[in-house]
Amino acid sequence: MERIPVAEPVLTGNEKKYVNECLDTGWISGSGKFVTGLEEQFAAFCGAKYAIAVFNGTVALHAALLALDIGPDDEVIIPDLTYIASANSVMYCNARPVLADIDPTIWTLDPDDVRRKITPRTRAIMPVHIYGHPTEMDPILEIAREHNLRVVEDAAEAHGAEYKGRRIGSIGNVATFSFFGNKIITSGEGGIITTNDEGLAAEIRILKGQGMDPKRRYWFPIIGYNYRMTNVQAAIALAQLERVDWFIERRLEVASWYNEELAGSGVTLPVQAEWARNVYWLYSILVPESVDRDHFMQQMDAAGIETRPFFYPMHVLPPYHDAAGDEKYPVSTEMARRGVNLPSSAKLTRADVKRVAAAVRQALEQQVKIR
Ligand SMILES: *Cc1c(COP(=O)(O)O)cnc(C)c1O
């Protein structure tokens, strides 16, 4: 039987046509009509005023933080359960990521723990819309208002997700997205930053283009970066964006099949808060407490099904371990221990989902027998 991967790009729209146009016209570097087209259309998709395309989702975070003047000795509160880029991007600014625990049901930043982590050095909060589910933004925005903090949304995994009927992308001061190969839409490597703040958008454009003064060629008032997205990347991303509704519909359909097939199996299913639209970037489950998660993943692998463990919590990783000190993160620790991402690509059929669900049930039964 064919292996079922966790994620797989689908490149069957205008990707080839647009890339060929780049090759035919010689527009292959960091500017061109696909870059501007992508920026315009992605901004419209998110309901944001501005979008700035960059090389990947990690530099999108870095540029967003720099544009907010995050620098040495500043603290940025991030969730303990996230992808490493959220923490690293803060370190690139010589600032300090401060870890907060997560909500036990939707696995996003816990506002009560955010409050506890605020110090006089806190400058920003970075909610991460993990695995496609948005963070509950009102409490975060409220804390930000009270303490005069900026809000950077790491939306790398949440294209099209909605908070109270509004698309992610302009709720905080700035949001960033990734177009990595396994994300909801892809350009291979790629990223984009969205904001409603004109000044911030202009600053990010300067930063991504080596810091050059937009009105004075080869005049560099600041140290910038080369974070430009190429027209070839943008050609792929734009073709993907043309079908983004389809990509999201497919994920919702796959999630609804999993919800049916896995009901009553003993695993904890992902939820959708009543104020949210979860886009199910990855369909993520928790194995029962008594189950050995890593062994469960080996059983799935033997059945020809790829799975992924949840991210390690940041506080256990060597670069962040010492700073976390004796602080405990009970929820993220538990979720990271029990969490598994199941195959979630837009290509999955109902038969695939049935096969995955049957393998989940079988793996759990076998583990019960062994005990
Ligand atoms: C993928 C991802 C990123 C980084 O994106 P890249 O494009 O791979 O650099 C950042 N944050 C989160 C939460 C991600 O999942």
The ligand as an SDF file (V2000), in Angstrom:
LIG
                    3D

 15 15  0  0  0  0  0  0  0  0999 V2000
    6.7790   27.3870    9.4270 C   0  0  0  0  0  0  0  0  0  0  0  0
    6.7840   28.2810   10.5990 C   0  0  0  0  0  0  0  0  0  0  0  0
    7.6150   29.4200   10.6910 C   0  0  0  0  0  0  0  0  0  0  0  0
    8.7270   29.7260    9.7630 C   0  0  0  0  0  0  0  0  0  0  0  0
    8.4970   29.6700    8.4600 O   0  0  0  0  0  0  0  0  0  0  0  0
    9.6400   29.3420    7.3850 P   0  0  0  0  0  0  0  0  0  0  0  0
    9.0030   29.7920    6.1430 O   0  0  0  0  0  0  0  0  0  0  0  0
    9.8650   27.8530    7.4340 O   0  0  0  0  0  0  0  0  0  0  0  0
   10.8550   30.1030    7.7280 O   0  0  0  0  0  0  0  0  0  0  0  0
    7.4520   30.2690   11.7720 C   0  0  0  0  0  0  0  0  0  0  0  0
    6.5780   30.0190   12.7430 N   0  0  0  0  0  0  0  0  0  0  0  0
    5.7840   28.9250   12.7280 C   0  0  0  0  0  0  0  0  0  0  0  0
    4.8090   28.7260   13.8410 C   0  0  0  0  0  0  0  0  0  0  0  0
    5.8730   28.0060   11.6650 C   0  0  0  0  0  0  0  0  0  0  0  0
    5.1040   26.9220   11.6590 O   0  0  0  0  0  0  0  0  0  0  0  0
  1  2  1  0
  2  3  1  0
  2 14  2  0
  3  4  1  0
  3 10  2  0
  4  5  1  0
  5  6  1  0
  6  7  2  0
  6  8  1  0
  6  9  1  0
 10 11  1  0
 11 12  2  0
 12 13  1  0
 12 14  1  0
 14 15  1  0
M  END
$$$$
